Amino acid sequence: MFFVDTLEFEGLGNRSYLAGGPRTAVVVDPPRDVDQVIATAARRGVRIAYVAETHVHNDYVTGGLELARLTGARYLVPADANVSLPRTPVTDGDTFEVDEHLDLRAIATPGHTPHHTSYALEEEGRAVAAFTGGSLLIGTVGRPDLVDPRLTEHLARAQHTSAHRLAATLDDEVPVLPTHGFGSFCSSSQAEGEGDATTIGKERTSNDAFTLDVDTFVKRVLAGLEDVPAYYAHMGPANAAGPAPVDLTPPAPADAAQIAERLAAGEWVVDLRSRVAFADGHVAGSFNFEGTGKLATYLAWLIPWGKPVTLLADTPAHIADAQRELTRVGIDRPAAAATGDPATWVREGEQLASFPRARFADLADVHERGEDAVVLDVRRDSERANGFIEGSVHIPLHELHGRVGEVPDGTVWVHCAGGMRAAIAASLLDATGRKVVAIDDGFEAAADTGLSVTRP
């Protein structure tokens, strides 16, 4: 009998897989922090014989090379991938014996990258799972624009062909197990299919790659592509060179004086507490990236690459969780950290800063009283295209740090779709001395309050 264990990384919207038989297993697209993969294999009582990459990842740093080194596994990497590390090159049709009567077969599926390779897990010659990486996702496909703008249309067409090849090769009941597509910006569409499980047959009837002709499919994919997180530019080169092992030991502690010194030096001080706690009281100049939100995605997207970061949190456990997540995107070592009572994070005689939170109904009241308010929408372009508050200023969150000067004078009421990104934006503005109000509310509530919402 075979098994497939799924390792989820909600912050990045990714998954990795451990699959095998009674004695040995393969790991597909492992995370940077490989200790949890090793622990999962130990609980199963299996030896990791293979580590397989579907492609050179652009959205996170892989742990594949380190996992192979630690376990003695063969490191399977597509042969056409431009990498400078020890590996077993994989070509279309290559088969590897994972365990008795259990094989892993490589299926070339270019599109997300030119060298992308999916893997079919076969039990006695019958496919029982398909690890599709960034090729066929749930309700969509991996984006084709991360390698070279000149190749985008070509790779989009290849995605269509690869999806059809998978469907022609595998039976309808075979589970499709992608790496991306659970909120990952490696997905070609943020409007993905429903649920978190699918099969070849389900995708055949619902995925645009099957229901649209190639020209229409390509046109739709290209029209739906949004900005790429800035840190993606650093992930591919790191993975191609071979990432170093991670160091998850606790960062150096920082007292109030050191926090002030780091802020004065232009370093980033990031408060991981909830947006409610941050708004109530925080170190002036610090930024709020909730540890329970998409911490790695948004912090790595916004921070100037290589800028030292100091973490603030309620407990050491929260620091450790954040540190683990940040290593997955190449932010390896926080410069320092502080925990406990926020009042101890400021020097004697200094006060914590704060700003108000509100709901859309509060903004409607302000408008009704005729008071001036700058409404800042920090959602993505595609979100705003579905409706926006009349007169609002639109600067997507990932552009705000470089465009603060474009925000009009006055009190800024900042909103997103639900509140998390608005809190980040409010903290960025607050750090510059702007008067802000963070709207912590779902955007769908805006129209119900009487605010004028423009719909397409």
Buried (B, 14 or more C-beta within 10 A) or exposed (E): EBBBBEBEBEBBBBBBBBBBBBBBBBBBBBBBBBBBBBEBBEEBEBBBBBBBBBBBBBBBBBBBBBBBBBBEBBBBBBBBBEBEBEBBEBEBEBEBEBBEEBBBBBBBBBBBBBBBBBBBBBBEEEBBBBBBBBBBBBBBBBBBBBBEEEBBBBBBBBBBBBBBBBBEBBEEEBBBBBBBBBBBBBBBBBEBBEEEEBBBBBBBEBBBBBEBEBEEBBBBBBEBBBEBBBBBEBBBEBBBEBBEBBEBEEBEEBEBEBBBEBBEEEBBBBBBBBBEBBBBBBBBBBBBBBBBBBBBBBBBBBBEEEEBBBBBBBEBEBBBBBBBBBBBBBBBBBBBBBBEEBEEBBEEEEEBBEBBBBBBBBBBBBBEEEEEBBBBBBBBEBBBEEBBBEEBBBBBBBBBBEEBEEBEEEBBBBBBBBBBBBBBBBBBBBBEEBEBBBBBBBBEBBBEBEBEBEEE
